[in-house]
């Protein structure tokens, strides 16, 4: 059982902590000693999963642009070499590329040093095998081994080789575009694409994927790695980041804009009109592409997607919309489960921008998703159309809002479940309210002119309340009404 210290490092399917001391900020807890223990725990877990001794393992190590990356990389590699493992040092890399080392370099596993879109002082570790990213139970096993002081035996023969894997990975994406567009070795000639990498690891996409294929990438922003993130947080969900790429498209007259988060496992895009294709719009576009060769397939999303998206997937595209729990790994695992049960599910995607296509190992890879979007956009250009035309039938809400309630109870999960149970009973008594029949994450209720969803956060003592409405101020009214009901729960605070 994890104690509170080691449990505090667990962030879903990652290990995360404070890696840089900022003035007035918390102390560093992702110390070299802790990183070494986590690396040892990873080796032991990977050894169990692969049935290989630690000194037989081949592991790739990469990192995003954070200022603490080099320190952590050294600590991880030192421990891998100490137990006799063979290490491929990939240096600056995207998180999805690190998984792809298990495919293209035949590694047994990979470590990515990243904290995704979190502030510059934070960092962490993400682990992969050939089966995909570590699940929550695997992270707990790594932390448990670290807590218990388990270490692989020291062994000779460990080695490190520097590998320019991102060039290989970029070539892999270029081939997808060349094969997909079918117009020679420079299929993007005359196509203007602006990329905003937010000073994360995504600059390679403009420089090593698009430009060599003939694309005009002028107007691109913040391609240089800089772990201080001086321009904006690299996060497609943040309004400042989206505003940046929308502005870049408008100012440069680009045909398409692309934005990545820090480690490139998430993405969003912008149409030639400068309007974002993100959240429900991005899911709609990805669904169009996923269902082209999978008629009637099931698209798995998180629970906060709109009613208009469900109608678009099921009525416009002829697919099935399957809402599931928040958390990108939850969504991916559900899509995999459906496939294993004989249900065609070609896509798992969250409104956050995590998108995993079955054709690509169910890997949430922002660069791969944008590669597929660019192939589609390049083909549509020949017809005088854009990707925006593909989602013109998506009905969008007039207002969409979120409010978050903190649970002030030690056993916050039990309290939150009780709140949900009471709300479900209350909803059944209200005229015009209808509890959704596909609730897999909290309670979703249709009300006149909209809907709301109250759920428990995946990890924290938080209950997010989402509302959407077809009326300009309808979501505000819905939030006010539900908040008034929730005021009777004294351990909830807005």
C-alpha positions as CSV (number, residue, x, y, z in Angstrom):
1,X,0.0,0.0,0.0
2,X,1.4,3.4,-1.0
3,X,2.0,5.9,1.8
4,X,1.0,9.5,1.3
5,X,4.4,10.6,0.2
6,X,4.7,8.1,-2.7
7,X,1.1,8.4,-3.6
8,X,1.6,12.1,-4.1
9,X,3.9,11.4,-7.0
10,X,1.2,9.5,-8.9
11,X,-0.6,11.5,-11.5
12,X,-3.0,9.1,-13.3
13,X,-0.6,7.1,-15.5
14,X,2.4,9.3,-14.9
15,X,4.8,10.1,-12.1
16,X,5.1,13.8,-11.5
17,X,6.6,16.2,-9.0
18,X,8.4,19.5,-8.5
19,X,11.7,19.5,-10.3
20,X,12.8,23.2,-10.1
21,X,12.7,25.5,-7.1
22,X,11.1,28.9,-8.0
23,X,11.0,31.9,-5.8
24,X,8.0,31.5,-3.5
25,X,7.2,28.1,-4.9
26,X,7.3,24.6,-3.3
27,X,10.5,22.8,-2.7
28,X,11.9,20.2,-5.2
29,X,10.6,16.7,-4.4
30,X,11.6,15.2,-7.7
31,X,15.2,14.8,-6.5
32,X,17.9,12.7,-8.1
33,X,17.5,10.1,-5.4
34,X,13.8,9.8,-6.0
35,X,14.3,9.7,-9.8
36,X,16.8,6.9,-9.3
37,X,14.4,4.9,-7.2
38,X,11.6,5.4,-9.7
39,X,13.9,4.3,-12.6
40,X,14.8,1.2,-10.6
41,X,11.1,0.5,-10.0
42,X,10.5,0.9,-13.8
43,X,13.3,-1.6,-14.6
44,X,11.9,-4.2,-12.2
45,X,8.3,-3.7,-13.5
46,X,9.5,-3.9,-17.1
47,X,11.5,-7.0,-16.3
48,X,8.3,-8.6,-14.9
49,X,6.3,-7.6,-18.0
50,X,8.8,-8.8,-20.6
51,X,10.1,-11.8,-18.7
52,X,13.6,-10.5,-19.3
53,X,16.4,-9.9,-16.8
54,X,17.3,-6.2,-16.3
55,X,20.6,-6.7,-18.0
56,X,18.8,-8.0,-21.1
57,X,16.6,-5.0,-21.5
58,X,16.8,-2.4,-24.3
59,X,15.3,1.0,-23.2
60,X,14.9,4.3,-25.0
61,X,15.0,7.5,-23.0
62,X,13.7,10.9,-24.3
63,X,12.5,14.2,-22.9
64,X,10.6,17.4,-23.7
65,X,12.0,20.9,-23.6
66,X,11.8,21.4,-19.8
67,X,14.8,23.1,-18.0
68,X,15.1,20.1,-15.6
69,X,15.1,17.5,-18.4
70,X,18.9,17.1,-18.6
71,X,19.3,16.5,-14.9
72,X,16.5,13.9,-14.8
73,X,17.7,12.2,-18.0
74,X,21.1,11.7,-16.5
75,X,19.7,10.2,-13.3
76,X,17.4,7.8,-15.3
77,X,20.1,6.7,-17.7
78,X,22.7,6.2,-14.9
79,X,20.3,3.7,-13.2
80,X,19.5,1.9,-16.4
81,X,23.2,1.4,-17.2
82,X,23.9,0.4,-13.6
83,X,21.7,-2.7,-14.0
84,X,23.3,-3.6,-17.3
85,X,20.6,-2.4,-19.6
86,X,21.2,-1.1,-23.2
87,X,20.0,2.5,-23.5
88,X,19.1,4.5,-26.6
89,X,19.4,8.1,-25.7
90,X,16.9,10.0,-27.9
91,X,17.3,13.4,-26.3
92,X,14.6,15.9,-27.2
93,X,11.6,13.9,-28.4
94,X,7.8,13.8,-28.4
95,X,6.1,11.4,-26.0
96,X,4.4,9.4,-28.8
97,X,7.8,9.1,-30.6
98,X,9.1,7.4,-27.5
99,X,6.4,4.7,-27.7
100,X,7.3,4.3,-31.4
101,X,10.9,3.3,-30.4
102,X,9.3,0.0,-29.3
103,X,8.1,-0.4,-32.9
104,X,10.9,1.1,-35.0
105,X,13.9,0.4,-32.8
106,X,12.5,-2.8,-31.2
107,X,13.1,-1.6,-27.7
108,X,11.6,-3.4,-24.8
109,X,10.4,-0.2,-23.2
110,X,10.8,3.6,-23.1
111,X,10.9,6.4,-20.6
112,X,9.7,9.9,-21.5
113,X,10.7,12.8,-19.2
114,X,7.7,15.2,-19.3
115,X,5.0,16.9,-17.3
116,X,2.9,17.6,-20.4
117,X,1.4,21.1,-20.2
118,X,2.1,21.7,-16.5
119,X,4.1,24.7,-15.3
120,X,7.9,24.9,-16.0
121,X,8.9,23.9,-12.4
122,X,7.2,20.5,-12.7
123,X,8.4,17.4,-14.5
124,X,7.8,13.7,-14.5
125,X,8.2,10.2,-16.0
126,X,6.0,8.4,-18.5
127,X,6.7,4.8,-19.3
128,X,5.9,2.6,-22.4
129,X,6.1,-1.0,-23.5
130,X,5.2,-2.5,-26.8
131,X,1.7,-2.8,-25.5
132,X,1.4,0.9,-24.9
133,X,1.7,3.3,-22.0
134,X,1.7,2.1,-18.4
135,X,-1.7,1.9,-16.8
136,X,-2.5,3.2,-13.4
137,X,-1.8,-0.2,-11.7
138,X,1.7,-0.3,-13.4
139,X,2.6,3.2,-12.0
140,X,1.5,2.0,-8.6
141,X,3.7,-1.0,-8.9
142,X,6.7,1.2,-9.8
143,X,6.0,3.5,-6.8
144,X,5.5,0.5,-4.5
145,X,8.9,-0.9,-5.5
146,X,10.5,2.5,-4.9
147,X,8.8,2.8,-1.5
148,X,9.9,-0.7,-0.5
149,X,13.5,0.0,-1.5
150,X,13.6,-2.7,-4.2
151,X,16.5,-2.3,-6.6
152,X,17.8,-4.4,-9.6
153,X,21.2,-6.0,-9.0
154,X,24.2,-4.1,-10.3
155,X,25.5,-5.7,-13.5
156,X,28.2,-5.0,-16.1
157,X,27.6,-4.5,-19.7
158,X,25.3,-1.5,-19.6
159,X,25.7,1.0,-22.5
160,X,24.4,4.2,-23.9
161,X,24.1,5.2,-27.6
162,X,22.9,8.5,-28.8
163,X,20.1,8.1,-31.4
164,X,18.6,10.8,-33.7
165,X,15.2,9.1,-33.5
166,X,13.1,12.2,-34.1
167,X,14.6,12.3,-37.7
168,X,13.5,8.7,-38.2
169,X,10.1,9.5,-36.7
170,X,9.7,12.6,-38.9
171,X,10.5,10.4,-42.0
172,X,7.8,8.0,-40.9
173,X,5.2,10.8,-40.8
174,X,6.5,12.2,-44.2
175,X,5.9,8.9,-45.8
176,X,2.3,8.8,-44.5
177,X,1.7,12.2,-46.2
178,X,3.4,11.2,-49.4
179,X,1.5,7.9,-49.7
180,X,-1.8,9.5,-48.6
181,X,-1.8,12.6,-50.8
182,X,-0.3,10.7,-53.8
183,X,1.3,13.7,-55.6
184,X,5.1,12.9,-55.7
185,X,7.8,13.7,-53.1
186,X,6.6,17.3,-52.5
187,X,2.8,16.8,-52.1
188,X,2.4,19.9,-50.0
189,X,3.8,22.3,-52.5
190,X,1.7,25.5,-52.4
191,X,0.0,24.5,-49.1
192,X,0.5,27.1,-46.3
193,X,0.5,25.6,-42.8
194,X,1.4,27.5,-39.6
195,X,2.6,25.5,-36.6
196,X,2.6,26.7,-33.0
197,X,4.8,24.4,-30.9
198,X,4.7,26.7,-27.8
199,X,8.4,26.2,-27.3
200,X,7.8,22.5,-26.5
201,X,9.0,19.4,-28.4
202,X,6.7,19.9,-31.5
203,X,8.9,22.2,-33.6
204,X,10.1,19.2,-35.6
205,X,6.7,18.9,-37.2
206,X,7.2,22.2,-39.2
207,X,10.9,21.8,-39.8
208,X,11.3,18.0,-40.4
209,X,7.9,16.9,-41.6
210,X,6.1,19.8,-43.5
211,X,8.9,21.9,-45.0
212,X,10.7,19.0,-46.7
213,X,7.4,18.1,-48.4
214,X,7.1,21.6,-49.9
215,X,4.7,23.2,-47.4
216,X,5.1,26.9,-46.7
217,X,5.5,27.1,-42.9
218,X,6.0,30.8,-42.7
219,X,3.9,32.3,-39.9
220,X,4.8,29.4,-37.6
221,X,5.5,30.3,-34.0
222,X,7.6,29.2,-31.1
223,X,9.3,26.3,-32.7
224,X,12.4,26.7,-30.7
225,X,12.6,24.5,-27.5
226,X,12.5,26.6,-24.4
227,X,11.5,25.0,-21.1
228,X,10.6,28.3,-19.6
229,X,7.6,28.5,-22.0
230,X,8.1,32.3,-22.3
231,X,5.3,32.9,-24.9
232,X,2.3,30.8,-23.7
233,X,1.6,27.5,-22.0
234,X,1.8,24.8,-24.7
235,X,-1.8,23.5,-24.1
236,X,-4.5,23.3,-26.9
237,X,-7.1,23.7,-24.1
238,X,-5.8,27.1,-23.0
239,X,-7.5,30.1,-24.6
240,X,-4.2,32.0,-24.8
241,X,-2.6,29.2,-26.8
242,X,-5.5,28.8,-29.1
243,X,-5.7,32.6,-29.6
244,X,-2.0,32.5,-30.6
245,X,-2.4,29.9,-33.4
246,X,-5.6,31.6,-34.6
247,X,-3.8,34.9,-34.8
248,X,-0.9,33.2,-36.7
249,X,-3.2,31.8,-39.3
250,X,-5.0,35.1,-39.8
251,X,-1.8,37.2,-40.0
252,X,0.1,34.8,-42.4
253,X,-2.9,33.9,-44.5
254,X,-2.3,30.2,-43.9
255,X,-4.5,27.5,-45.2
256,X,-4.3,25.6,-41.9
257,X,-3.0,26.1,-38.4
258,X,-1.6,23.4,-36.1
259,X,-0.9,23.6,-32.3
260,X,0.7,21.0,-30.0
261,X,1.0,20.7,-26.3
262,X,4.5,20.4,-24.8
263,X,5.2,16.8,-25.5
264,X,3.0,16.5,-28.6
265,X,0.6,13.8,-27.5
266,X,-2.2,16.4,-27.9
267,X,-3.1,18.7,-30.8
268,X,-5.6,21.1,-32.1
269,X,-5.9,22.9,-35.5
270,X,-7.4,26.1,-37.1
271,X,-9.2,26.4,-40.4
272,X,-8.3,29.0,-43.0
273,X,-11.0,31.3,-41.6
274,X,-9.0,31.5,-38.4
275,X,-11.5,29.6,-36.3
276,X,-10.3,26.9,-34.0
277,X,-11.0,23.2,-34.7
278,X,-10.7,22.0,-31.1
279,X,-12.7,20.0,-28.5
280,X,-16.0,18.9,-30.1
281,X,-15.0,20.2,-33.5
282,X,-11.8,18.3,-33.4
283,X,-13.6,15.1,-32.3
284,X,-16.1,15.6,-35.2
285,X,-13.2,15.9,-37.7
286,X,-11.3,12.9,-36.4
287,X,-14.5,10.9,-36.4
288,X,-15.1,11.7,-40.1
289,X,-11.6,10.3,-40.9
290,X,-11.9,7.3,-38.6
291,X,-15.3,6.2,-40.0
292,X,-14.4,6.5,-43.6
293,X,-13.0,2.9,-43.6
294,X,-15.1,1.7,-40.7
295,X,-18.8,2.3,-41.5
296,X,-20.9,2.0,-38.4
297,X,-17.9,2.1,-36.1
298,X,-18.0,3.2,-32.4
299,X,-16.3,6.4,-31.5
300,X,-15.3,6.5,-27.8
301,X,-15.1,10.0,-26.2
302,X,-15.0,11.4,-22.7
303,X,-18.2,12.2,-20.9
304,X,-18.3,16.0,-21.5
305,X,-18.9,16.0,-25.2
306,X,-21.9,17.8,-26.6
307,X,-25.3,16.6,-27.7
308,X,-24.6,18.1,-31.1
309,X,-21.5,15.9,-31.4
310,X,-23.5,12.7,-30.6
311,X,-26.1,13.7,-33.3
312,X,-23.3,14.4,-35.8
313,X,-21.5,11.1,-35.3
314,X,-24.7,9.0,-35.3
315,X,-27.0,10.8,-37.8
316,X,-24.5,12.5,-40.1
317,X,-21.7,9.9,-40.1
318,X,-23.7,6.7,-39.3
319,X,-21.4,5.8,-36.4
320,X,-22.0,5.1,-32.8
321,X,-21.1,7.6,-30.0
322,X,-19.9,5.9,-26.8
323,X,-19.3,8.4,-23.9
324,X,-17.0,7.1,-21.2
325,X,-15.1,8.3,-18.2
326,X,-12.8,11.3,-18.3
327,X,-9.1,10.5,-18.5
328,X,-7.4,9.8,-21.8
329,X,-6.2,6.4,-20.7
330,X,-9.7,5.4,-19.6
331,X,-11.1,6.4,-23.0
332,X,-8.3,4.5,-24.9
333,X,-8.7,1.4,-22.8
334,X,-12.5,1.4,-23.3
335,X,-12.0,1.6,-27.1
336,X,-9.5,-1.3,-26.9
337,X,-11.9,-3.3,-24.8
338,X,-14.7,-2.8,-27.3
339,X,-12.5,-4.0,-30.1
340,X,-11.6,-7.1,-28.1
341,X,-15.3,-7.7,-27.5
342,X,-15.9,-7.7,-31.3
343,X,-17.2,-4.1,-31.5
344,X,-15.5,-2.0,-34.2
345,X,-14.0,1.0,-32.5
346,X,-11.5,2.9,-34.7
347,X,-11.0,6.0,-32.5
348,X,-10.7,7.0,-28.8
349,X,-10.6,10.8,-28.3
350,X,-10.9,13.2,-25.4
351,X,-12.1,16.8,-25.6
352,X,-8.6,17.7,-24.3
353,X,-7.1,16.7,-27.6
354,X,-5.8,13.3,-26.8
355,X,-6.7,11.2,-29.9
356,X,-5.8,7.6,-30.4
357,X,-6.6,5.8,-33.6
358,X,-6.7,2.0,-33.8
359,X,-4.7,2.2,-37.1
360,X,-1.8,3.8,-35.1
361,X,-1.5,1.3,-32.1
362,X,-4.2,3.2,-30.2
363,X,-1.4,5.8,-29.5
364,X,-2.5,9.3,-28.5
365,X,-0.2,11.1,-30.9
366,X,-1.0,14.8,-31.8
367,X,1.5,14.7,-34.7
368,X,0.0,11.6,-36.2
369,X,-3.5,13.1,-35.9
370,X,-2.4,16.3,-37.6
371,X,-0.6,14.2,-40.3
372,X,-4.0,12.6,-41.1
373,X,-5.7,16.0,-41.1
374,X,-3.1,17.4,-43.5
375,X,-3.5,14.4,-45.8
376,X,-7.3,15.0,-45.9
377,X,-6.9,18.8,-46.3
378,X,-4.4,18.4,-49.2
379,X,-6.9,16.2,-51.0
380,X,-9.8,18.6,-50.4
381,X,-7.7,21.5,-51.8
382,X,-7.9,19.9,-55.2
383,X,-11.7,20.2,-55.0
384,X,-11.6,23.7,-53.7
385,X,-12.8,22.6,-50.2
386,X,-11.4,22.6,-46.7
387,X,-11.6,20.4,-43.7
388,X,-14.1,22.8,-42.2
389,X,-16.6,21.7,-44.9
390,X,-16.4,18.2,-43.4
391,X,-17.9,19.3,-40.0
392,X,-20.3,21.9,-41.3
393,X,-23.2,19.7,-40.1
394,X,-22.1,19.8,-36.5
395,X,-24.5,21.7,-34.3
396,X,-22.7,23.6,-31.6
397,X,-24.1,25.0,-28.3
398,X,-24.7,28.7,-27.9
399,X,-23.0,28.6,-24.5
400,X,-20.8,26.1,-22.7
401,X,-19.5,26.5,-19.2
402,X,-17.8,24.6,-16.3
403,X,-17.8,25.2,-12.6
404,X,-15.8,23.2,-10.1
405,X,-16.7,22.3,-6.5
406,X,-14.2,21.2,-3.9
407,X,-15.1,18.3,-1.6
408,X,-14.0,19.1,1.9
409,X,-14.0,15.6,3.3
410,X,-11.2,13.1,3.9
411,X,-13.0,10.3,2.1
412,X,-13.9,12.6,-0.8
413,X,-14.8,9.8,-3.2
414,X,-17.5,8.3,-0.9
415,X,-18.9,11.8,-0.3
416,X,-18.9,12.6,-4.0
417,X,-20.7,9.3,-4.9
418,X,-23.3,10.2,-2.3
419,X,-23.9,13.6,-3.9
420,X,-24.3,12.0,-7.3
421,X,-26.8,9.5,-5.9
422,X,-28.9,12.2,-4.3
423,X,-28.8,14.3,-7.5
424,X,-30.0,11.4,-9.6
425,X,-33.0,11.0,-7.3
426,X,-33.7,14.7,-7.4
427,X,-33.4,14.9,-11.2
428,X,-36.1,12.2,-11.5
429,X,-38.6,14.5,-9.7
430,X,-38.1,17.6,-11.9
431,X,-40.3,18.4,-14.8
432,X,-38.4,18.5,-18.1
433,X,-35.3,16.8,-16.6
434,X,-34.2,13.4,-18.0
435,X,-31.2,11.4,-16.7
436,X,-29.2,10.1,-19.6
437,X,-29.3,6.4,-20.2
438,X,-25.6,6.1,-21.0
439,X,-24.1,7.5,-17.8
440,X,-20.7,6.0,-17.4
441,X,-19.1,9.0,-15.6
442,X,-21.2,10.9,-13.1
443,X,-24.7,12.1,-13.8
444,X,-25.7,13.7,-17.1
445,X,-29.1,15.2,-17.2
446,X,-31.0,16.7,-20.2
447,X,-33.0,19.9,-19.3
448,X,-35.0,22.3,-21.5
449,X,-32.6,23.9,-23.9
450,X,-29.5,22.0,-22.8
451,X,-27.8,19.6,-20.4
452,X,-25.5,19.4,-17.4
453,X,-23.1,16.8,-16.1
454,X,-21.8,16.5,-12.6
455,X,-18.9,14.0,-12.0
456,X,-16.1,13.2,-9.8
457,X,-12.6,14.2,-10.9
458,X,-10.4,11.2,-11.8
459,X,-7.8,11.9,-9.1
460,X,-8.7,15.0,-7.0
461,X,-11.4,16.0,-4.4
462,X,-13.1,18.0,-7.1
463,X,-16.6,17.7,-8.7
464,X,-16.7,19.5,-12.1
465,X,-20.1,20.7,-13.2
466,X,-20.4,21.1,-17.0
467,X,-23.4,22.7,-18.8
468,X,-24.3,23.5,-22.4
469,X,-27.3,25.2,-23.8
470,X,-28.8,26.2,-27.2
471,X,-29.5,29.6,-25.7
472,X,-26.9,32.4,-25.3
473,X,-27.2,32.5,-21.5
474,X,-28.7,29.1,-21.0
475,X,-25.7,27.4,-19.6
476,X,-25.4,30.1,-16.9
477,X,-29.0,29.6,-15.9
478,X,-28.5,25.8,-15.7
479,X,-25.3,26.2,-13.6
480,X,-27.2,28.6,-11.2
481,X,-30.1,26.1,-10.8
482,X,-27.9,23.1,-10.1
483,X,-25.6,25.1,-7.8
484,X,-28.6,26.1,-5.8
485,X,-29.5,22.5,-5.3
486,X,-25.9,21.5,-4.4
487,X,-25.8,24.2,-1.7
488,X,-27.4,21.8,0.7
489,X,-24.3,19.7,0.7
490,X,-22.2,21.5,3.3
491,X,-18.9,19.8,2.4
492,X,-19.0,21.1,-1.2
493,X,-17.5,24.6,-1.8
494,X,-17.5,26.4,-5.2
